[in-house]
Amino acid sequence: MQAQWEPTGSDLTPLRARRQEQKHQELLVLALGLRLGVHTFRGPHWCEYCANFMWGLIAQGVRCSDCGLNVHKQCSKLVPSDCQPDLRRIKKVFSCDLTTLVKAHNTPRPMVLDMCIREIEQRGLKSEGLYRVSGFTDHIDDVRLAFDRDGEKADISANAYPDINTITGALKLYLRDLPIPVITYDVYSKFIQAAKMNDPDTRLEAIHDGLLQLPPAHYETLRYLMTHLKRVTVYEKDNLMSAENLGIVFGPTLMQPPDQNTLATLNDMRHQKMIVQLLIEHEDILF
């Protein structure tokens, strides 16, 4: 029998390096507000920054996948950072960068968050195991497709999806599939360190400082979600969902370690739970 190859530590090094580089690029994109990629233009093209011709047959410059800006590679470093995405270029709602989506739709938060929370609060706050009980995967996928296809016109009413767990499942899927988590990679370690602090007041101050470092779309999404989850805990006697239980559900959804190390992820789970629990319990003073 032929022995199966297993990657050694040295074999994994290039893979980890590529992952780290990918995370670095994602953070750079988040900081710049641009999603630039090397592009091959067909026909003559001029740089929209310096107005000079783009020479060459392939990879003449870069194009922003959000707003369509075409510039020289060297000019891309000089382009103003606040890009306004073109809605026609946003092909989907799920798995779309949070900042890109809210800028394209000119909203403070993603419409998925508003629509799902509105539906949940209208008919699901007393549902036992809310957010803990899973809906049917096929139905959740249908909701995802509806949002990607119809946007804010998607029908997620009780007539279309009578099981409220389908809506909670779709909301969790949306948050989980964000290319950059709600609590972004660059502040992840700050929140984990805050969770390890022993003094409650110092811990809350550290969490508050971390919140202020989030991009506006991420901050507003987190604030709105925590306000909603605080309302969920008001009905704990009916839904059996305390702030601690919700922290267990939403910790790994809202927080993901930058290096995706399995051991680190397992070690951080209790800290992730604590952070979300504290965000819910102290929502009124942290935001």
Helices and strands as residue ranges (DSSP letters): H 9-32, E 36-39, E 61-64, E 70-71, G 75-77, G 87-89, H 98-105, H 111-123, H 137-150, G 151-153, H 164-176, H 185-195, H 200-212, H 216-234, H 236-239, H 243-254, H 262-281, H 283-286
